[in-house]
Amino acid sequence: MEKVTTLFLKIAVFLLGVPILVLCIFLVPELGKVAGEMLPKFAFLKYWVYIVFYASTIPFYFALYQAFKLLRYIDENKAFSDLSVTALKKIKYCAITIAGLHVLVLPIFYIFAEIDDAPGVIFVGLLVPFASMVIAVFAAVLQKLLQEAIDIKSENDLTV
């Protein structure tokens, strides 16, 4: 049953990457174009949008790869190992990096909200950093719990 569960999770991890790829291909160029049109005095913001959104895909796909490795460790009965702790640590840092990059774009969302007189746009801009920080906190908690479980297991192995 474990193999089926991890297989489903591996497919889910793979499928998480597809929408981001589609967004990068179709939505990010449109966002950059809109940023350039709405703020003609600041046409360079178009490139800022490109840089931030495309740069944030690097840690995103790296975190997906680490999640895939973590699932492979579970398949190999290495879930309670330092390899798993390291993978969770890398996922945490990737999530923090994504949140930091998207915080850099928040001033553009603020300017859009001022131009269109739509304050809800700011909350849309906060969605990705907030979700990334939730993932970072969750990964940090799992990392801490897993490290404590490994420590307890190693103490038990020494006492027997």
ABEGO torsion letter per residue (X at the ends): XAAAAAAAAAAAAAAAAAAAAAAAAAAAAAAAAAAAAABAABAAAAAAAAAAAAAAAAAAAAAAAAAAAAAAAAAAGAABBAAAAAAAAAAAAAAAAAAAAAAAAAAAAAAAAAAAGBAAAAAAAAAAAAAAAAAAAAAAAAAAAAAAAAAAAAAAAAAX
